[in-house]
Amino acid sequence: MLEVNKNTVRGDTDALISFGEGLNWSALDGAVKHAAKRHVLDTFGVVIAGASGDLTQKLEGVLARVRGPGRIPVPGRKRATDLLDAAQIAGTAGHGIELDDGYRQGSVHPGVCVVPAIAALGYERGVDGRALLEAAVLGYETVIAVSRACHPDLRRRGFHPTGTTGVFGAAMAAGHMLRLPNDLMSNALGLAASSAAGLFAFVNGGADVKRLHAGHAAREGLQAALLAEAGIEGPPGVIEARDGFAQAFAFGRDGAFRSLKVPPAAPFGITDCYVKPYACCRHLQPAVEALIDLMKEKDIKADEVKDIQVETYSIAAEHAHTGWQDYASAQLSFPYIMALGLKFGWIKVAYFEDDVRGSADLARYGSLVSVKGTAEMDRLYPDNRPARVTVLTDRGSFRKEAMEALGASEVPLSDDGLAAKFHDLVDPVLGVKRSEELLDRLWHLDGVDDVRGLIDAMVP
């Protein structure tokens, strides 16, 4: 059990709440503040870019048929909506192009669960930039603590960590913004736990549902905080309690619960979250990066390649047989991602459109790829994200290993690189000038007096 204050804390859920109660933006160190700005900036970028996607438009269309327009803007969309729908649409948009941030040790995407919820709520309440950043830090640390404690058990039971643990981050962040006292924050988490949802069955096809999970988490976490504010109760100690979240989603009734670790018992996890440079599942990125580097280093041409063998950890290897019959599945498909690396030397959003996926070259290149999980690689994960790639040609066999991909704390993407990614995503939606102005305001978010103007500037 983690105890932050022996006078008030009874268990892990309460310890998490006490951590949030004491969190203050001005007291955070510079590294945490900078990481918070980077990840909020990056999440808004992927939301704006993903907002024009087919799935986002379909989701908005369904919601629009049952509810009229509201007054809360959705970044990247023209139609304003109500508070909860804004969080859901933005979360779905951000997760929909596979460029959102993540936390390796929990196999989870915190940003697209947390930032959409507090952006919508922050707009409604007219909060300043410091309040939004402070809530973001708490939301990230909550998702990270819960997912890290439950990984990999939760994933091995077939659950998607983003949909299942993301509700806690959205609830804590929103509750903090609402200034809920500890007893109401406990209710918010208790309510959020019962809305945790998301199965990993999408790895075998039908991957659109994966993209909905982040929007669901953002919406349900925000709603839980609002329900708690209204006086609706949820079960106390819900994460570690008998019949609670950890039992149901990770360890079973007889399993041993791993206590949550929040600062100062653990470093701030937001500083160890990765930023994605490639538009595909993070589990696949070290392998495709190793392939791309190997081709450059050995001057290997795509048509020379006879066989590509990948050794990696088991959770990544489960993507070995995912097809690329649809946009969303292709972003999770090991053979297709390696084929893209072989043909283009990079992974762009545009490479998942129908005309590219139907390429005969990519079908042939994908057929050359074999992937297997090994005990050696499993021992290295999740402290690392290992992959060993062997390429066979008539000139010989070439091998390269990777322990992580660009964007991790071990292989960081610079601020300039992050800004370039933001422009790539946002320029086509808002134009270069508006994109540059928005980027500057996001870098200085802690000086923004009211986030409404900032979020209004994200509407095309």
C-alpha positions as CSV (number, residue, x, y, z in Angstrom):
1,M,0.0,0.0,0.0
2,L,1.3,3.5,-0.9
3,E,0.7,6.0,1.9
4,V,1.1,9.7,1.1
5,N,-0.6,11.0,4.3
6,K,-1.0,8.5,7.2
7,N,-3.8,10.6,8.6
8,T,-6.0,10.5,5.6
9,V,-5.0,7.7,3.3
10,R,-6.5,4.2,3.5
11,G,-5.4,2.6,0.3
12,D,-4.0,3.1,-3.2
13,T,-7.0,4.9,-4.6
14,D,-6.9,7.4,-1.7
15,A,-3.2,7.8,-2.1
16,L,-3.8,8.8,-5.7
17,I,-6.4,11.3,-4.6
18,S,-4.1,12.8,-2.0
19,F,-1.4,13.2,-4.6
20,G,-3.8,15.1,-6.7
21,E,-4.9,17.3,-3.8
22,G,-1.3,18.4,-3.3
23,L,-0.4,19.0,-7.0
24,N,0.4,22.6,-7.9
25,W,1.7,23.8,-11.2
26,S,4.0,26.4,-9.6
27,A,5.7,23.7,-7.4
28,L,6.5,21.4,-10.3
29,D,10.1,21.3,-11.6
30,G,11.0,22.6,-15.0
31,A,11.3,19.1,-16.7
32,V,7.8,18.2,-15.7
33,K,6.4,21.5,-16.8
34,H,8.2,21.3,-20.2
35,A,7.0,17.7,-20.7
36,A,3.4,18.8,-19.9
37,K,3.6,21.5,-22.6
38,R,5.1,19.1,-25.1
39,H,2.4,16.5,-24.6
40,V,-0.5,18.8,-24.5
41,L,0.8,20.5,-27.7
42,D,1.3,17.2,-29.4
43,T,-2.1,15.9,-28.4
44,F,-3.9,19.0,-29.8
45,G,-1.9,18.5,-33.0
46,V,-3.1,14.9,-33.5
47,V,-6.7,15.8,-32.5
48,I,-6.8,18.6,-35.1
49,A,-5.3,16.3,-37.8
50,G,-7.5,13.4,-36.9
51,A,-10.7,15.4,-36.8
52,S,-11.2,15.3,-40.5
53,G,-10.9,11.5,-40.6
54,D,-13.7,9.3,-41.9
55,L,-14.3,7.7,-38.5
56,T,-14.5,11.0,-36.7
57,Q,-17.0,12.3,-39.2
58,K,-19.1,9.2,-38.8
59,L,-19.1,9.5,-35.0
60,E,-20.0,13.2,-35.2
61,G,-22.8,12.3,-37.6
62,V,-24.3,9.7,-35.3
63,L,-24.2,12.1,-32.3
64,A,-25.6,15.0,-34.4
65,R,-28.7,12.9,-35.3
66,V,-29.6,12.5,-31.6
67,R,-28.6,15.9,-30.3
68,G,-28.5,19.4,-31.6
69,P,-25.4,21.5,-31.8
70,G,-23.8,23.0,-28.6
71,R,-21.3,25.7,-27.8
72,I,-18.1,23.6,-27.1
73,P,-15.7,23.6,-30.0
74,V,-13.9,20.4,-31.1
75,P,-10.4,21.1,-32.3
76,G,-10.3,20.5,-36.1
77,R,-14.1,20.4,-36.5
78,K,-16.4,23.3,-37.5
79,R,-19.5,22.1,-35.6
80,A,-19.6,22.9,-31.9
81,T,-21.3,20.4,-29.7
82,D,-22.1,19.7,-26.0
83,L,-19.5,19.1,-23.4
84,L,-19.5,15.3,-23.3
85,D,-19.7,14.9,-27.1
86,A,-16.8,17.3,-27.5
87,A,-14.6,15.1,-25.3
88,Q,-15.6,12.0,-27.1
89,I,-15.2,13.3,-30.6
90,A,-11.8,14.8,-29.8
91,G,-10.5,11.7,-28.1
92,T,-11.6,9.5,-31.0
93,A,-10.0,12.0,-33.5
94,G,-6.7,12.0,-31.7
95,H,-6.4,8.2,-31.4
96,G,-7.6,7.7,-35.0
97,I,-4.4,8.4,-36.8
98,E,-2.0,6.4,-34.6
99,L,0.2,9.4,-33.9
100,D,-0.8,10.1,-30.3
101,D,1.7,9.8,-27.4
102,G,2.0,6.9,-25.0
103,Y,3.6,5.3,-22.0
104,R,5.6,2.1,-22.7
105,Q,5.5,0.5,-19.2
106,G,1.7,0.6,-19.2
107,S,1.2,0.1,-23.0
108,V,-1.3,3.0,-22.8
109,H,-2.1,6.3,-24.6
110,P,-2.7,9.0,-21.9
111,G,-3.0,12.1,-23.9
112,V,-6.1,11.3,-26.0
113,C,-8.0,10.3,-22.9
114,V,-7.0,13.3,-20.7
115,V,-6.5,16.3,-22.9
116,P,-9.9,16.1,-24.8
117,A,-11.7,15.9,-21.4
118,I,-10.0,18.9,-19.9
119,A,-10.1,20.9,-23.1
120,A,-13.9,20.6,-23.3
121,L,-14.3,21.3,-19.5
122,G,-11.8,24.1,-19.5
123,Y,-13.6,25.8,-22.4
124,E,-16.9,25.5,-20.5
125,R,-15.5,26.8,-17.3
126,G,-13.2,29.4,-18.8
127,V,-10.0,28.2,-17.0
128,D,-6.5,29.6,-17.6
129,G,-3.6,27.7,-19.2
130,R,-2.0,26.9,-15.9
131,A,-5.1,25.1,-14.7
132,L,-5.3,23.1,-17.9
133,L,-1.6,22.1,-17.7
134,E,-1.9,21.2,-14.0
135,A,-4.9,19.0,-14.7
136,A,-3.1,17.4,-17.6
137,V,-0.2,16.4,-15.4
138,L,-2.5,14.8,-12.8
139,G,-4.4,13.0,-15.6
140,Y,-1.3,11.7,-17.1
141,E,0.2,10.5,-13.8
142,T,-3.1,8.8,-12.9
143,V,-3.3,6.9,-16.2
144,I,0.4,6.0,-15.9
145,A,0.2,4.8,-12.3
146,V,-2.9,2.6,-12.9
147,S,-1.7,1.1,-16.2
148,R,1.8,0.5,-14.9
149,A,0.5,-1.4,-11.9
150,C,-1.8,-3.5,-14.1
151,H,0.6,-4.2,-17.0
152,P,1.0,-6.7,-18.7
153,D,-1.7,-8.6,-16.8
154,L,-4.6,-6.4,-18.1
155,R,-3.4,-6.6,-21.7
156,R,-3.0,-10.4,-21.5
157,R,-6.6,-10.7,-20.3
158,G,-7.7,-9.1,-23.6
159,F,-8.3,-5.6,-22.4
160,H,-7.1,-2.4,-24.1
161,P,-5.3,-0.2,-21.5
162,T,-6.2,3.1,-23.1
163,G,-10.0,2.4,-22.9
164,T,-9.8,0.8,-19.5
165,T,-7.3,2.9,-17.5
166,G,-7.9,6.1,-19.4
167,V,-11.2,6.8,-17.6
168,F,-9.3,7.3,-14.4
169,G,-7.0,9.9,-15.9
170,A,-9.9,11.8,-17.4
171,A,-11.9,11.7,-14.2
172,M,-9.0,12.8,-12.0
173,A,-8.0,15.6,-14.3
174,A,-11.6,16.9,-14.7
175,G,-12.2,16.5,-11.0
176,H,-9.1,18.5,-10.2
177,M,-10.3,21.2,-12.6
178,L,-13.7,21.2,-10.8
179,R,-11.9,21.4,-7.5
180,L,-13.7,18.4,-6.1
181,P,-12.9,17.7,-2.4
182,N,-11.4,14.3,-1.7
183,D,-14.6,12.5,-0.9
184,L,-16.2,13.6,-4.2
185,M,-13.0,12.7,-6.1
186,S,-13.3,9.2,-4.6
187,N,-16.8,9.1,-6.0
188,A,-15.6,10.2,-9.4
189,L,-13.1,7.4,-9.5
190,G,-15.6,4.9,-8.2
191,L,-18.0,5.9,-11.0
192,A,-15.3,6.0,-13.7
193,A,-14.3,2.4,-12.9
194,S,-17.6,1.0,-13.9
195,S,-17.3,2.7,-17.3
196,A,-13.9,1.3,-18.0
197,A,-14.1,-0.6,-21.3
198,G,-12.2,-1.8,-24.3
199,L,-11.3,-5.2,-25.7
200,F,-8.1,-5.9,-27.7
201,A,-10.0,-8.1,-30.2
202,F,-9.4,-5.4,-32.8
203,V,-5.9,-6.8,-33.4
204,N,-7.7,-9.5,-35.5
205,G,-9.7,-7.0,-37.6
206,G,-12.4,-4.3,-37.1
207,A,-9.8,-1.9,-35.7
208,D,-12.2,1.1,-35.9
209,V,-13.3,0.2,-32.4
210,K,-9.8,0.8,-31.0
211,R,-10.0,4.4,-32.1
212,L,-13.3,4.8,-30.3
213,H,-11.8,3.6,-27.0
214,A,-9.9,6.9,-26.3
215,G,-13.0,9.0,-27.0
216,H,-15.0,6.7,-24.7
217,A,-12.5,7.1,-21.9
218,A,-12.4,10.9,-22.2
219,R,-16.2,11.1,-22.2
220,E,-16.8,8.7,-19.4
221,G,-14.1,10.1,-17.1
222,L,-15.4,13.6,-17.6
223,Q,-19.0,12.4,-17.0
224,A,-17.9,10.6,-13.8
225,A,-16.4,13.9,-12.4
226,L,-19.6,15.8,-13.3
227,L,-21.8,13.1,-11.7
228,A,-19.6,13.2,-8.5
229,E,-19.9,17.0,-8.5
230,A,-23.7,16.6,-8.5
231,G,-23.5,14.3,-5.5
232,I,-23.8,10.9,-7.0
233,E,-21.7,8.3,-5.1
234,G,-19.3,5.6,-6.4
235,P,-17.6,2.8,-4.4
236,P,-14.5,3.9,-2.4
237,G,-11.1,2.4,-2.9
238,V,-12.3,1.2,-6.3
239,I,-8.9,0.4,-7.9
240,E,-7.7,-2.0,-5.2
241,A,-11.0,-3.1,-3.5
242,R,-12.5,-6.6,-3.6
243,D,-14.5,-6.8,-6.8
244,G,-12.8,-3.6,-7.9
245,F,-10.9,-2.5,-11.0
246,A,-7.6,-4.4,-10.5
247,Q,-9.3,-7.6,-9.6
248,A,-11.7,-7.4,-12.6
249,F,-9.3,-6.3,-15.3
250,A,-5.9,-7.5,-14.3
251,F,-5.3,-9.9,-11.4
252,G,-8.5,-11.8,-10.6
253,R,-9.6,-12.5,-7.1
254,D,-6.6,-14.6,-6.1
255,G,-3.9,-12.5,-7.8
256,A,-1.5,-10.1,-6.1
257,F,-2.3,-6.5,-6.6
258,R,0.8,-4.3,-7.4
259,S,0.4,-1.0,-5.5
260,L,0.2,2.3,-7.4
261,K,3.3,4.4,-7.4
262,V,2.9,8.2,-7.7
263,P,5.4,10.9,-7.1
264,P,7.5,11.2,-5.0
265,A,7.5,7.4,-4.6
266,A,8.2,7.3,-8.4
267,P,9.4,9.9,-10.9
268,F,6.8,11.8,-12.8
269,G,5.8,9.5,-15.6
270,I,4.9,12.3,-18.0
271,T,8.6,12.9,-18.5
272,D,9.0,9.3,-19.7
273,C,6.1,9.3,-22.2
274,Y,7.0,8.9,-25.8
275,V,6.0,11.0,-28.8
276,K,5.2,9.2,-32.0
277,P,7.0,10.1,-35.3
278,Y,5.4,7.4,-37.3
279,A,1.6,6.8,-37.9
280,C,1.4,3.3,-36.7
281,C,1.2,1.1,-33.6
282,R,4.1,1.9,-31.3
283,H,4.9,-1.8,-30.8
284,L,5.9,-2.0,-34.4
285,Q,8.1,1.1,-34.6
286,P,11.5,-0.1,-33.3
287,A,11.4,-2.9,-35.9
288,V,10.5,-0.7,-38.8
289,E,13.0,1.9,-37.7
290,A,15.7,-0.8,-37.6
291,L,14.7,-1.9,-41.1
292,I,14.8,1.7,-42.5
293,D,18.2,2.3,-40.8
294,L,19.6,-1.0,-42.1
295,M,18.6,-0.2,-45.7
296,K,20.3,3.2,-45.5
297,E,23.5,1.8,-43.8
298,K,23.9,-1.1,-46.2
299,D,22.5,0.6,-49.3
300,I,19.8,-2.1,-49.6
301,K,17.2,-1.6,-52.3
302,A,13.7,-2.9,-51.8
303,D,13.8,-5.2,-54.8
304,E,16.9,-6.9,-53.5
305,V,15.2,-8.2,-50.4
306,K,14.3,-11.9,-50.3
307,D,13.2,-12.3,-46.7
308,I,12.6,-10.2,-43.6
309,Q,12.7,-11.8,-40.2
310,V,11.7,-10.0,-37.0
311,E,12.3,-11.2,-33.5
312,T,10.5,-9.1,-30.8
313,Y,8.5,-9.4,-27.6
314,S,5.3,-11.4,-27.5
315,I,2.8,-8.5,-27.2
316,A,4.3,-6.9,-30.3
317,A,4.4,-10.3,-32.1
318,E,0.7,-10.6,-31.8
319,H,0.4,-8.1,-34.6
320,A,2.2,-10.5,-37.0
321,H,-1.0,-11.8,-38.7
322,T,-3.0,-8.6,-38.7
323,G,-4.1,-7.8,-42.2
324,W,-4.4,-4.4,-43.9
325,Q,-7.8,-4.7,-45.5
326,D,-8.9,-1.5,-43.9
327,Y,-7.3,1.8,-42.8
328,A,-7.3,1.1,-39.0
329,S,-6.1,-2.5,-39.2
330,A,-3.2,-1.5,-41.5
331,Q,-1.8,0.7,-38.8
332,L,-1.6,-2.3,-36.5
333,S,-0.3,-4.8,-39.1
334,F,3.3,-5.9,-38.7
335,P,3.7,-7.1,-42.3
336,Y,2.2,-4.0,-43.8
337,I,4.2,-1.6,-41.6
338,M,7.5,-3.4,-42.5
339,A,6.4,-3.3,-46.2
340,L,5.9,0.5,-46.0
341,G,9.3,0.9,-44.4
342,L,10.8,-1.2,-47.2
343,K,9.1,0.8,-50.0
344,F,9.0,4.3,-48.7
345,G,11.5,4.5,-45.8
346,W,9.0,6.3,-43.6
347,I,5.4,5.8,-42.2
348,K,2.9,8.6,-43.2
349,V,-0.8,8.9,-42.6
350,A,-1.4,9.0,-46.3
351,Y,0.1,5.5,-46.7
352,F,-3.0,3.9,-45.1
353,E,-5.4,5.2,-47.8
354,D,-7.1,2.7,-50.1
355,D,-5.0,3.4,-53.2
356,V,-1.7,2.8,-51.3
357,R,-2.9,-0.3,-49.4
358,G,-3.9,-1.9,-52.7
359,S,-0.4,-1.7,-54.1
360,A,1.0,-4.9,-55.6
361,D,4.5,-4.0,-54.4
362,L,3.3,-3.7,-50.8
363,A,1.4,-7.1,-51.0
364,R,4.7,-8.7,-52.2
365,Y,6.8,-7.0,-49.6
366,G,4.4,-7.9,-46.8
367,S,4.6,-11.5,-47.8
368,L,8.4,-11.5,-47.1
369,V,7.9,-10.6,-43.5
370,S,7.9,-13.1,-40.6
371,V,7.6,-12.2,-37.0
372,K,8.1,-14.2,-33.8
373,G,8.1,-13.4,-30.1
374,T,11.0,-14.8,-28.1
375,A,11.7,-15.4,-24.5
376,E,14.9,-13.3,-24.8
377,M,12.9,-10.3,-26.0
378,D,10.1,-10.8,-23.4
379,R,12.7,-10.5,-20.7
380,L,13.6,-7.1,-22.0
381,Y,10.0,-5.7,-22.2
382,P,8.6,-3.4,-20.8
383,D,11.9,-1.8,-19.7
384,N,12.7,-1.7,-23.3
385,R,10.8,-2.3,-26.6
386,P,13.3,-4.7,-28.3
387,A,13.3,-5.8,-31.9
388,R,15.9,-7.7,-34.0
389,V,15.5,-7.4,-37.8
390,T,17.3,-9.7,-40.2
391,V,17.2,-8.9,-44.0
392,L,18.2,-11.5,-46.5
393,T,19.5,-10.5,-50.0
394,D,21.6,-12.1,-52.7
395,R,24.5,-10.1,-51.3
396,G,24.1,-11.7,-47.9
397,S,22.2,-11.4,-44.6
398,F,22.1,-8.1,-42.6
399,R,20.9,-7.7,-39.1
400,K,20.1,-4.7,-36.8
401,E,18.7,-4.5,-33.3
402,A,16.7,-1.7,-31.7
403,M,15.7,-1.2,-28.1
404,E,13.3,1.7,-28.7
405,A,12.2,4.0,-31.5
406,L,12.5,7.7,-32.0
407,G,10.3,9.7,-29.7
408,A,11.1,7.8,-26.5
409,S,13.0,9.4,-23.6
410,E,15.9,7.2,-24.6
411,V,15.8,8.5,-28.2
412,P,14.1,11.8,-27.8
413,L,12.3,13.8,-30.5
414,S,13.6,17.4,-30.1
415,D,11.4,20.4,-29.6
416,D,12.2,21.4,-33.2
417,G,11.2,17.9,-34.3
418,L,7.9,18.1,-32.3
419,A,7.2,21.5,-33.9
420,A,7.8,20.1,-37.4
421,K,5.4,17.2,-36.6
422,F,2.8,19.8,-35.4
423,H,3.1,21.7,-38.6
424,D,2.8,18.5,-40.7
425,L,-0.4,17.7,-38.9
426,V,-2.0,21.2,-38.5
427,D,-0.9,23.2,-41.5
428,P,-3.3,21.3,-43.9
429,V,-6.2,22.1,-41.6
430,L,-5.5,25.6,-40.4
431,G,-2.9,26.9,-42.8
432,V,0.7,27.7,-42.1
433,K,0.2,31.1,-40.5
434,R,-2.6,30.1,-38.1
435,S,-0.7,26.9,-37.3
436,E,2.5,28.8,-36.3
437,E,0.5,31.3,-34.1
438,L,-1.2,28.4,-32.4
439,L,2.1,26.6,-31.8
440,D,3.5,29.6,-30.2
441,R,0.5,30.0,-27.9
442,L,0.7,26.3,-26.9
443,W,4.4,26.7,-26.0
444,H,3.4,29.5,-23.7
445,L,0.2,27.9,-22.5
446,D,0.9,28.7,-18.8
447,G,0.6,32.4,-19.7
448,V,-2.9,32.1,-21.3
449,D,-5.5,33.7,-19.2
450,D,-8.5,32.0,-20.7
451,V,-8.3,28.8,-22.8
452,R,-11.4,29.6,-24.7
453,G,-9.6,31.8,-27.2
454,L,-6.9,29.2,-27.7
455,I,-9.4,26.4,-28.4
456,D,-11.5,28.7,-30.7
457,A,-8.3,29.2,-32.7
458,M,-8.2,25.4,-33.4
459,V,-11.5,25.5,-35.3
460,P,-11.0,25.5,-39.2
